[in-house]
Amino acid sequence: MSNATITTLLFCLLLLAPLFYVFRRWQPSQASSRSRRDQLNEQSMRILSSAVEQSQSGVVIADCSGIIEYVNPRYTQITGYSNAEAVGRIAELMNNEQLTDPNNLTMQEAMQLGSSWETFMVSSRKNGERFWQQVTASPIHDDLGALSHIVLNIEDISERVETQAQMEQLAFYDPLTGLENRRLFKDRLEQSLKHVRRSKKSTALLFIDLDQFKRINDTLGHDAGDELLTTVARRLRECVREEDIVARLGGDEFTILLADISHADDAGLVARKILQSLTEPIQLGAQEVTVSGSIGITIAPEDSMNASVLMRNADLAMYRAKDQGRNNFQFFTDDMNIESQARMSLENELRLAVSNRDFVVFFQPQINLANNKICGFEALVRWRHEQVDLIPPDRFIPVAEETGLIIQVGEIVLRQACAQIKALQVAGLHGYTVAVNLSARQFRDSNLVSLVREVLTETQLEPRWLELEITESMLMDNIEQAIEILTELKKLGVTVTIDDFGTGYSSLSYLTQLPVDKLKVDRSFVSNLPESARHTAITTAIIAMAQRLKLQVVAEGVETASQANFLLDNQCNILQGFLFSPPVNPESLDQTLTQLGLMLETGTARCPA
């Protein structure tokens, strides 16, 4: 028998039981003259009465005024009130005009109309404990059709409500911070926009992304990262009004909805307050850290009245804040949409270019002035675009990095570079290394070592002619992992160079542990030599340190004779820059080697700008 059938039968019993109860009160005892039919009716009534007594639902029978005449044992179990304490009292639902059913009727109104009534409410047990109950009321009429009694069926649904609340908590709230999640926030945003239409007031949407969260999470561990996010969530909550909404979309991304603001400047004031709050140091175990945030702001209805558009607007503004140096906020502007569309178009074209392998590697010579000879090249990628000829790397590498396409681009560059150097060797031009830059994503790619091994095997290039350049900041994101990767690369026999040295995190204490062969002085230091005292001091310190550690030093971006002379005077012999040669395409490489080699021999090695 199904649950629905049992429920239906029980409800019928509950309806018939009070009839027997009333029948027993009104009929005089005439046992001696009962007929067989009367005996059967009495037996049926006893069964029904027993069913009510043993029902798992609380049953209350009250007269038409609401005065309780009967309660069953289950009612006593639910409420804690005995039969004696309940009978004679007025049922609390009778005069409560705040409680209505789905038809917006009070219980009294429903009973007078002769219809059933149902509601959910919080009530109190005798000991004061609050509980949720589901109440169903049914009218009983006398022979003339007038309301004589009311039957109340009571279910304790506290457990069900609690379970539902837990499910809603999981479905709509972030389990770590307790903030609303993306799903609930989007619904709140839709409701807020409806309010904007009615009230004619503005709403501000703020996107907040923590700066350098990944570095903290990787360095101190996920538990520390979770503690950081919890602290940030609390601080965000403290920066806004009680009626404002704070949500965590995932990771280190948070959103805030400021309702009923008078002016966009109100959102700016909140953003400044948030940035100030975030910079307060946070204690994570034994480590004290400081974080900052980048905030994007969009306003409704000025920017849009579409929830998805507003979310995108705030996201674009947040990325503009990151581009502006982080730890600041930016309001959305229309030009961000134009930039976004252009970026999306560039991304689509880049994907096609990767598929078609529309990239060419240029080579910039590196000169060893200790013997006035070309010692190698740096491989520099260009995108061969059918409409704009060659696109330089600074235009597309950031997009490739963000989208993950840099893995495929990097592989193309590595293959072309190794193949070109091998071609020079086959042509009888030996002794040249080629330096290939690795991006952060490439360096962390689990297939990096196997890819390098595979390319060297395919091109038949000896590993000693390949240099891999990595930036200082890439190493310091996770120094232990970096050492493991570099060790594996060194086992292949390749050379490892730290590029842009001195521009990232301080890594002097780790430098002795790193299996590297060269340091490369960044062009930002070289460009100010020898005029800048500060850059002069930094450059000489890098050269001296490298010499002590028996590392080679390469200076890039050399454009003037005075820069070259300063570097030579400080025993940095390997130079690279436009003073000698710009990057050249593979077709011009043989000619460049011949011309530049001759210039070096005659002491006239300067390339016109």
C-alpha positions in Angstrom: 0.0 0.0 0.0 1.5 3.4 -1.0 2.2 6.3 1.4 -0.4 8.4 -0.4 -3.1 5.7 0.1 -2.2 5.4 3.8 -2.3 9.2 4.2 -5.7 9.3 2.5 -7.2 6.6 4.8 -5.7 8.2 7.9 -7.2 11.6 6.9 -10.6 9.9 6.4 -10.3 8.4 9.8 -9.4 11.8 11.3 -12.5 13.3 9.7 -14.8 10.5 10.9 -13.4 10.2 14.4 -14.7 13.5 15.6 -18.2 12.5 14.4 -18.0 9.5 16.7 -16.7 11.7 19.5 -19.6 14.0 19.1 -22.0 11.1 18.7 -20.8 9.6 21.9 -21.4 12.9 23.8 -24.8 13.5 22.4 -26.4 10.1 22.3 -28.0 8.6 25.5 -26.9 5.1 26.6 -29.5 2.6 25.3 -27.3 -0.6 25.3 -30.2 -3.0 25.9 -32.1 -2.0 22.8 -29.1 -1.8 20.3 -29.7 -3.5 17.0 -27.1 -5.5 15.2 -26.4 -2.5 13.0 -25.8 -0.3 16.1 -23.3 -2.8 17.4 -21.5 -2.8 14.0 -21.5 1.0 14.0 -20.1 1.1 17.5 -17.4 -1.3 16.6 -16.4 0.8 13.6 -16.4 3.9 15.7 -14.1 2.2 18.3 -11.7 1.3 15.5 -11.7 4.9 14.2 -11.3 6.3 17.7 -8.4 4.0 18.3 -6.8 5.1 15.1 -7.0 8.8 16.2 -5.6 7.9 19.6 -2.7 6.1 18.1 -2.1 8.5 15.2 1.4 9.8 14.6 -0.1 13.3 14.0 -1.4 15.5 16.8 -5.2 15.8 16.7 -7.2 18.6 18.3 -11.0 18.8 18.3 -12.4 22.2 19.2 -15.9 23.6 19.1 -16.9 26.4 16.7 -15.5 29.0 19.1 -12.1 27.4 19.1 -12.4 25.9 22.7 -10.5 22.7 22.7 -12.6 19.6 23.7 -10.1 16.8 22.8 -6.4 16.2 22.1 -4.9 12.9 21.3 -1.7 11.5 22.9 0.5 12.5 20.0 -0.5 16.1 20.6 0.7 15.8 24.2 4.0 14.3 22.9 4.5 17.2 20.4 3.6 20.1 22.7 4.3 18.8 26.2 0.8 19.9 27.3 -1.4 17.2 28.9 -5.0 16.5 28.1 -6.1 18.3 31.2 -4.0 21.4 30.4 -5.1 21.6 26.8 -8.9 20.9 27.1 -10.9 24.1 27.8 -8.3 26.4 26.3 -8.9 28.4 23.1 -6.8 27.1 20.2 -4.1 29.7 19.5 -4.8 29.6 15.8 -8.4 30.8 16.1 -7.8 34.5 16.5 -4.4 34.8 14.7 -5.1 37.0 11.7 -1.5 37.0 10.6 -1.6 33.3 9.6 -3.2 32.7 6.3 -3.3 29.8 3.8 -2.3 29.9 0.1 -5.7 31.5 -0.6 -4.9 34.3 1.9 -7.6 33.2 4.2 -7.4 33.0 8.0 -8.5 29.8 9.7 -11.7 31.4 10.9 -12.6 32.6 7.4 -11.9 29.2 5.9 -14.0 27.4 8.5 -17.0 29.8 8.0 -16.7 29.1 4.2 -16.7 25.3 4.9 -13.3 24.7 3.3 -10.2 23.1 4.6 -7.2 25.3 5.7 -3.5 24.7 5.9 -0.5 26.7 7.1 3.1 26.4 8.4 4.1 28.1 11.6 6.5 28.3 14.5 5.0 27.4 17.9 6.3 26.8 21.4 6.2 23.6 23.5 5.4 23.8 27.2 9.1 24.0 28.1 9.5 27.0 25.8 11.3 25.2 23.0 10.4 26.6 19.6 9.4 24.2 16.8 8.0 24.2 13.3 4.5 22.7 12.7 2.3 22.1 9.8 -1.4 22.6 10.7 -4.4 21.4 8.7 -7.9 22.4 9.8 -11.2 20.9 8.7 -14.7 22.0 9.5 -17.5 19.7 11.0 -21.1 20.8 10.4 -24.2 19.8 12.2 -27.4 18.5 10.6 -28.5 22.0 9.8 -25.2 22.8 8.0 -23.9 25.1 10.7 -20.2 24.9 11.9 -20.1 22.8 15.0 -16.5 21.7 15.4 -13.1 22.1 14.0 -10.6 19.3 13.6 -6.9 20.3 13.7 -4.2 17.9 12.4 -0.7 18.9 13.6 2.6 17.6 12.3 6.0 18.4 13.9 8.1 19.3 10.8 11.1 20.8 12.7 13.5 18.1 11.4 12.2 18.6 7.8 12.6 22.4 8.0 16.1 22.0 9.4 17.1 19.6 6.6 15.7 21.9 4.0 17.6 24.8 5.6 20.8 22.8 5.5 20.1 22.0 1.8 19.5 25.6 1.0 22.7 26.6 2.9 24.6 24.2 0.7 22.8 25.3 -2.5 22.9 29.0 -1.9 25.8 29.8 0.5 29.5 29.4 0.4 30.5 26.7 2.9 33.8 28.4 3.8 32.8 32.0 4.4 29.1 31.7 4.9 28.5 34.4 2.2 26.0 34.0 -0.5 27.3 32.1 -3.5 27.2 32.9 -7.2 23.8 31.3 -7.7 22.0 33.2 -5.0 23.8 36.5 -5.8 22.6 36.5 -9.4 19.0 36.1 -8.1 19.6 38.9 -5.6 20.9 41.1 -8.4 17.8 40.4 -10.5 15.6 41.3 -7.6 17.6 44.5 -7.0 17.1 45.5 -10.6 13.4 45.2 -10.2 13.6 47.5 -7.2 15.6 50.0 -9.2 12.8 50.1 -11.8 10.3 50.9 -9.1 12.3 53.2 -6.9 14.2 55.1 -9.6 17.3 54.8 -7.4 20.7 53.4 -8.3 22.4 50.2 -7.4 26.2 49.6 -7.5 27.8 46.2 -8.3 31.4 45.7 -7.1 33.7 42.9 -8.2 36.7 42.3 -5.9 39.7 40.1 -6.7 42.5 39.6 -4.2 46.0 40.5 -5.5 48.6 37.8 -5.2 46.3 35.3 -3.4 47.7 32.4 -5.4 51.2 33.1 -4.2 50.1 33.1 -0.5 48.0 30.0 -1.0 50.8 28.1 -2.7 53.4 29.3 -0.2 51.6 28.9 3.1 49.2 26.1 2.1 45.5 25.8 1.5 44.5 25.9 5.2 46.1 29.3 5.4 44.5 30.3 2.2 41.1 29.4 3.6 41.7 31.4 6.8 42.7 34.3 4.7 39.5 34.1 2.7 37.4 33.9 5.8 39.1 37.0 7.3 38.6 38.9 4.0 34.9 37.9 4.0 34.4 39.2 7.5 36.1 42.5 6.6 34.0 43.0 3.5 30.9 42.4 5.6 32.1 45.1 8.1 32.6 47.6 5.3 29.0 47.7 4.1 25.5 48.3 5.5 23.4 45.5 6.9 21.1 45.6 3.9 23.9 45.4 1.4 24.8 42.0 -0.1 28.2 40.4 0.0 28.9 37.2 -2.0 31.8 34.9 -2.8 31.7 33.8 -6.4 34.6 31.3 -6.0 38.3 31.3 -5.4 39.4 34.8 -4.3 36.6 36.6 -6.2 33.9 38.5 -4.2 31.0 40.7 -5.2 29.1 43.4 -3.3 25.7 44.8 -4.1 25.0 48.3 -2.8 21.3 49.1 -3.0 19.7 52.5 -3.0 22.7 54.7 -3.5 22.3 58.3 -4.4 25.5 58.8 -6.5 28.3 56.7 -8.0 30.7 58.4 -5.5 28.9 56.4 -2.8 30.3 53.2 -4.3 33.7 54.8 -4.6 33.7 55.6 -0.8 32.9 52.0 0.0 35.6 50.8 -2.4 38.2 53.0 -0.7 37.0 51.7 2.7 37.4 48.1 1.5 40.9 48.7 0.1 42.0 50.2 3.4 40.5 47.3 5.3 42.3 44.7 3.2 45.7 46.2 3.8 45.5 45.6 7.5 47.9 42.7 8.3 46.4 39.2 8.7 47.9 36.7 11.0 48.0 33.2 9.4 49.5 30.9 12.0 53.0 32.1 12.7 53.1 34.2 9.5 51.8 37.7 9.1 50.7 38.6 5.6 49.2 41.7 3.9 46.9 41.5 0.9 45.4 44.0 -1.4 42.5 44.0 -3.8 41.5 45.2 -7.3 37.9 46.4 -7.5 35.7 47.0 -10.5 32.5 49.0 -10.2 29.4 49.3 -12.4 26.2 51.2 -11.7 22.6 50.4 -12.6 20.6 51.8 -14.3 23.3 54.1 -15.8 25.5 51.3 -17.2 22.8 48.6 -17.8 19.7 47.0 -16.5 20.7 43.6 -17.5 22.2 41.4 -14.7 24.6 39.5 -17.0 25.8 42.7 -18.6 26.4 44.3 -15.2 28.4 41.2 -14.1 30.5 41.5 -17.2 30.9 45.3 -16.8 32.2 44.9 -13.2 34.5 42.1 -14.3 36.0 44.3 -17.0 36.5 47.2 -14.6 38.2 44.9 -12.1 40.7 43.8 -14.8 41.3 47.5 -15.6 42.1 48.0 -11.9 44.6 45.2 -12.1 46.2 46.7 -15.3 46.5 50.0 -13.4 48.8 48.4 -10.9 46.4 46.6 -8.5 45.2 47.8 -5.1 42.8 50.3 -6.7 39.3 50.6 -8.0 38.0 51.5 -11.4 34.5 52.4 -12.6 33.2 50.7 -15.8 33.4 52.9 -19.0 32.2 52.2 -22.5 35.7 52.0 -23.9 36.2 48.9 -21.7 33.6 47.1 -23.9 35.4 48.2 -27.0 38.7 46.8 -25.6 37.0 43.6 -24.5 35.5 43.0 -28.0 38.9 43.7 -29.6 40.5 41.3 -27.1 38.0 38.6 -27.8 38.6 39.1 -31.6 42.3 38.9 -30.9 41.8 35.7 -28.9 39.8 34.1 -31.7 42.4 35.0 -34.3 45.1 33.7 -32.0 43.4 30.3 -31.7 43.3 30.1 -35.5 46.9 31.1 -35.7 47.9 28.4 -33.3 46.0 25.9 -35.3 47.7 27.0 -38.5 51.1 27.5 -36.8 51.2 31.1 -38.2 54.3 32.0 -36.1 57.9 32.7 -37.1 60.9 32.9 -34.8 63.4 35.8 -35.2 66.9 35.6 -33.8 68.8 38.4 -32.0 72.6 37.8 -31.8 74.4 37.7 -28.5 78.0 39.0 -28.7 80.9 37.9 -26.5 83.1 41.0 -26.6 85.9 39.1 -24.8 86.7 37.5 -28.2 84.6 39.7 -30.5 82.5 36.8 -31.7 78.8 35.9 -32.0 78.2 33.2 -29.3 74.5 32.7 -29.7 71.0 34.0 -30.3 67.8 34.7 -28.4 64.7 33.3 -30.1 61.9 35.9 -30.3 58.5 34.9 -31.7 56.4 37.0 -34.2 52.9 36.3 -35.3 52.7 36.3 -39.1 49.2 37.9 -39.6 47.7 38.0 -43.1 46.3 41.5 -42.6 48.9 43.3 -40.5 52.1 41.4 -41.5 54.1 40.7 -38.3 52.6 41.2 -34.8 55.2 41.7 -32.0 55.0 39.4 -28.9 53.9 42.1 -26.5 50.6 42.3 -28.4 49.6 38.7 -28.2 51.7 36.9 -25.5 49.6 38.2 -22.6 46.5 36.9 -24.3 48.2 33.6 -25.0 49.2 33.4 -21.4 45.8 34.1 -20.0 44.0 31.6 -22.4 46.6 28.9 -22.0 47.5 29.1 -25.7 51.0 29.9 -24.6 51.7 26.2 -24.2 51.1 25.6 -27.9 52.9 28.8 -28.9 55.9 27.9 -26.7 56.1 24.5 -28.3 56.2 26.1 -31.8 59.0 28.5 -30.8 61.0 25.7 -29.2 60.8 23.5 -32.3 61.6 26.3 -34.8 64.5 27.6 -32.7 66.2 24.2 -32.2 65.6 23.3 -35.9 67.2 26.6 -37.0 70.3 26.2 -34.9 70.7 22.6 -36.2 70.3 23.9 -39.8 73.2 26.3 -39.1 75.3 23.4 -37.9 74.5 21.3 -40.9 75.6 24.3 -43.0 78.9 24.3 -41.2 78.2 27.2 -38.8 79.0 25.9 -35.4 79.3 27.2 -31.8 76.0 29.1 -31.5 73.5 28.6 -28.7 69.9 29.5 -28.8 68.0 31.0 -25.8 64.2 30.2 -25.7 62.0 32.1 -23.2 59.6 30.0 -21.1 56.4 31.5 -19.8 55.0 30.9 -16.3 52.4 28.4 -17.7 55.0 26.6 -19.7 57.3 26.3 -16.7 54.6 24.8 -14.6 53.4 22.5 -17.3 53.9 18.8 -16.3 54.9 17.9 -19.9 57.7 20.5 -20.1 60.7 18.2 -19.5 59.4 15.5 -21.8 58.7 18.1 -24.5 62.2 19.5 -24.4 63.6 16.0 -24.6 61.3 15.2 -27.5 62.2 18.3 -29.5 66.0 17.8 -29.0 65.6 14.2 -30.2 63.6 15.2 -33.3 65.9 18.0 -34.3 69.0 16.1 -33.4 70.3 19.2 -31.6 72.8 18.5 -28.7 71.3 19.8 -25.4 74.3 22.0 -24.7 73.3 24.4 -27.5 69.9 25.0 -26.0 69.3 27.6 -23.3 66.0 28.0 -21.4 65.3 31.4 -20.0 63.0 31.7 -17.0 62.1 34.9 -15.0 62.9 35.4 -11.4 59.3 35.8 -10.3 58.4 32.4 -11.9 61.0 30.8 -9.6 59.9 32.5 -6.5 56.2 31.6 -6.8 57.2 28.1 -5.5 60.9 27.8 -5.0 60.9 24.1 -4.0 58.9 23.1 -7.1 61.1 25.4 -9.3 64.2 23.6 -8.0 62.7 20.2 -8.9 61.8 21.3 -12.4 65.2 23.0 -13.1 67.0 19.9 -11.8 65.1 17.7 -14.3 65.9 20.2 -17.1 69.6 20.2 -16.1 69.7 16.4 -16.3 68.9 16.8 -20.0 72.1 18.8 -20.5 70.5 22.2 -21.4 71.6 25.5 -20.0 69.3 27.5 -17.6 69.3 31.3 -17.5 67.4 33.6 -15.1 66.0 36.4 -17.2 65.1 39.9 -15.9 67.2 39.3 -12.8 66.7 42.0 -10.1 63.1 42.9 -11.2 61.2 40.3 -9.3 61.2 39.1 -5.7 64.4 39.1 -3.7 65.9 35.7 -4.4 69.5 36.1 -3.2 69.0 33.6 -0.4 67.8 31.0 -2.9 70.3 31.7 -5.7 72.9 29.3 -4.4 70.3 26.5 -4.4 69.1 27.0 -8.0 70.7 24.8 -10.7 71.2 27.7 -13.1 74.1 28.7 -15.4 73.5 32.4 -16.3 72.0 35.6 -15.1 70.6 38.1 -17.5 70.6 41.8 -16.6 67.3 43.3 -17.5 67.1 46.0 -20.1 65.4 48.4 -17.6 68.7 48.6 -15.8 70.9 48.7 -18.9 68.9 51.5 -20.5 69.9 54.0 -17.8 73.6 53.1 -17.8 75.9 54.7 -16.9 74.0 57.9 -16.0 71.8 56.5 -13.3 73.7 55.9 -10.0 71.0 53.6 -8.8 71.0 51.4 -11.9 74.7 51.5 -12.0 74.9 50.1 -8.4 72.3 47.4 -9.1 74.0 46.3 -12.3 77.5 46.1 -10.8 76.1 44.2 -7.8 74.5 41.6 -10.1 77.7 41.2 -12.1 79.8 40.8 -9.0 77.4 38.4 -7.4 77.3 36.2 -10.5 81.1 36.1 -10.7 81.3 35.0 -7.1 78.8 32.2 -7.9 80.7 31.3 -11.1 77.7 32.2 -13.3 77.9 33.9 -16.7 76.2 37.3 -17.1 74.3 38.5 -20.2 73.2 42.1 -20.6 70.2 42.7 -22.9 68.9 45.9 -24.4 72.4 47.4 -25.2 71.8 50.3 -27.5 74.8 52.7 -27.0 78.5 52.5 -27.0 78.6 54.0 -23.5 76.4 51.2 -22.2 78.6 48.6 -23.8 81.8 50.2 -22.5 80.4 50.4 -18.9 79.4 46.7 -19.0 82.8 45.7 -20.4 84.6 47.7 -17.7 82.6 45.8 -15.1 83.5 42.4 -16.7 80.1 41.7 -18.3 81.2 40.4 -21.7 78.1 38.9 -23.3 75.9 41.6 -24.7 72.7 41.7 -26.7 70.9 44.6 -28.3 70.3 47.0 -31.2 73.9 48.3 -30.9 74.9 45.1 -32.7 71.8 43.8 -34.4 68.0 43.8 -34.2 66.2 40.5 -34.3 66.4 39.0 -37.8 64.2 36.5 -39.6 65.6 33.0 -40.4 66.1 33.9 -44.1 68.4 36.7 -43.2 70.4 34.8 -40.5 73.3 33.7 -42.7 73.8 37.2 -44.1 73.6 38.7 -40.6 76.2 36.2 -39.3 78.6 37.1 -42.1 78.1 40.9 -41.9 78.2 41.1 -38.1 81.1 38.7 -37.9 83.1 41.0 -40.2 82.2 44.1 -38.2 83.3 42.5 -35.0 86.6 41.5 -36.5 87.2 45.1 -37.8 85.9 46.7 -34.6 83.0 48.4 -36.3 80.2 46.3 -34.7 77.4 48.8 -34.6 74.1 48.4 -36.3 72.3 51.5 -37.5 69.0 52.1 -35.8 
